[in-house]
Amino acid sequence: MVTAGVLHLTAQRQEFQAQVPEWFPIDDDLTVVGSGVVEVALGAGLVALPKHKRLFGGLLAAFFVAIFPGNIAQYVEGTDAFGLDTDQKRLTRLFFQPLLVLWALYAGGWLRRKDHDAG
């Protein structure tokens, strides 16, 4: 997540800008910078603050849900970015977003069984 966030702010900024849907009411560059900062913060928090991993995992899952309409728009609008240059590739990507949500929840400890004291 930290790497993806840094790429939002640097080398792949234009690629990320291309993915911002036309209907989104905030400037493309501001959206990319903002989402990059959020990704860096959430990724770093998940790793650096293990006592708060449930919080960061939950926020990261919510972030993945929040950006999903943009992924749908990329498919519907036929936007090429990051090698997603066919409808099939863009559609396939949509099925990976729920996996990212599950990964974030798992990393945050939301999907793990809690040990119960046998008292």
C-alpha positions, 0 to 999 in steps of 0.5 A: 500500500505504501508503494502504491501510494508513493506511485500515486504521488510520483512516477505513475501519477498520470496513469492514476489520473487517467483512472479518475472517472469523468463524473467525479467532482474533484480535480483528477490530480487532487484526487490522485494525490489525496488517495496516494496520501491515504494509501501511504498512511493506511499502509504505514499504519497497518505495519507500524502500529500493530496495536491499531491493526484492526482500525487500519485494516478496517479503514483500508477495507473501507478505502477499497470499497470507496474506490470501487466505483472508480474501477467500475467506471474504468470498465464502463468508460473503457479507460486504458491505464496500467495495461488494462487496455481491453474490456476483458482485462478491466472486467477481470480486475473488478473481481479482484477488488473484493479480494483486496477488501478481504485481505485488508480485513484479514490483515487487520485481524477482522477475519481471524478466530479469537482464542477463547479462554477455557475457564 
